[in-house]
Amino acid sequence: STISEAAPPNTVVALFNVRDWDSGDNGRTRGELPGEQPFSLTPLAADSYALVTSGELDREQVEEYNVTVRACDEGFPPLSASKTLLVGLLDVNDN
């Protein structure tokens, strides 16, 4: 995925679903973004999320981000799965 470095906060970068076929607490899931980065997760509906921008982006400082999204269930012990998305930035102020 690529986005403009001029993208305002809350620009949608990616949409995704999380599914756990277990029942009870083992089937309840939550998404999270470990680490510091200018992105956040916005819950949309049951098990659906949007990855959105949450801060200023500057291609001169960082050309691309490896954004790791982790889905965890609420069972004991909690289980999780991760997926890394490559988000490239498009430069807007170079000729």
VENJO-V540073 format. One record per residue. N is the residue number from 1. RES is the residue in three letters. PHI is phi in degrees with one decimal (NA if undefined). D_FIRST is the distance of its C-alpha to the first C-alpha in Angstrom with 2 decimals. Layout:
((N RES PHI D_FIRST) (N RES PHI D_FIRST))
This chain:
((1 SER NA 0.00) (2 THR -129.2 3.78) (3 ILE -138.9 6.86) (4 SER -74.0 10.48) (5 GLU -65.8 12.70) (6 ALA -91.2 15.11) (7 ALA -61.2 13.30) (8 PRO -73.8 16.19) (9 PRO -55.3 16.56) (10 ASN 73.9 15.63) (11 THR -74.3 12.63) (12 VAL -74.2 10.74) (13 VAL -101.1 7.17) (14 ALA -155.5 7.77) (15 LEU -118.1 11.19) (16 PHE -156.0 13.17) (17 ASN -116.8 16.85) (18 VAL -120.4 19.15) (19 ARG -131.0 22.37) (20 ASP -135.0 25.51) (21 TRP -80.7 28.40) (22 ASP -70.3 31.07) (23 SER -107.6 33.44) (24 GLY 64.2 34.50) (25 ASP -60.1 32.93) (26 ASN -64.5 31.34) (27 GLY -97.3 29.31) (28 ARG -80.3 28.15) (29 THR -125.7 24.69) (30 ARG -144.4 22.77) (31 GLY -103.6 19.27) (32 GLU -150.6 18.94) (33 LEU -117.7 16.89) (34 PRO -72.5 19.17) (35 GLY 88.0 19.58) (36 GLU -96.7 19.14) (37 GLN -164.9 15.86) (38 PRO -84.7 14.98) (39 PHE -135.5 13.39) (40 SER -147.3 15.46) (41 LEU -103.5 15.83) (42 THR -116.6 17.58) (43 PRO -66.5 19.70) (44 LEU -106.5 19.80) (45 ALA -156.0 22.46) (46 ALA -55.3 23.97) (47 ASP 67.0 21.39) (48 SER -118.0 18.38) (49 TYR -138.9 16.02) (50 ALA -119.9 13.34) (51 LEU -88.1 11.24) (52 VAL -127.0 12.12) (53 THR -73.0 12.73) (54 SER -130.4 16.30) (55 GLY -156.9 17.25) (56 GLU -72.9 17.15) (57 LEU -114.9 14.50) (58 ASP -139.8 16.03) (59 ARG -63.9 14.44) (60 GLU -67.6 18.01) (61 GLN -92.3 18.21) (62 VAL -137.7 14.87) (63 GLU -81.0 12.42) (64 GLU -154.3 9.75) (65 TYR -120.3 10.09) (66 ASN -97.8 10.67) (67 VAL -99.4 10.86) (68 THR -96.0 13.48) (69 VAL -105.3 14.30) (70 ARG -117.3 17.92) (71 ALA -109.6 19.92) (72 CYS -124.4 23.68) (73 ASP -96.6 26.67) (74 GLU -104.8 29.84) (75 GLY -78.5 32.25) (76 PHE -126.9 34.52) (77 PRO -73.5 33.37) (78 PRO -67.5 29.81) (79 LEU -108.2 27.37) (80 SER -145.5 23.66) (81 ALA -139.9 20.60) (82 SER -127.2 17.38) (83 LYS -140.3 13.87) (84 THR -105.6 11.60) (85 LEU -110.1 7.83) (86 LEU -92.5 6.47) (87 VAL -116.6 5.00) (88 GLY -93.0 6.25) (89 LEU -105.0 8.75) (90 LEU -94.9 10.37) (91 ASP -77.8 14.12) (92 VAL -113.3 16.34) (93 ASN -114.7 19.74) (94 ASP -103.1 20.30) (95 ASN -92.5 22.33))
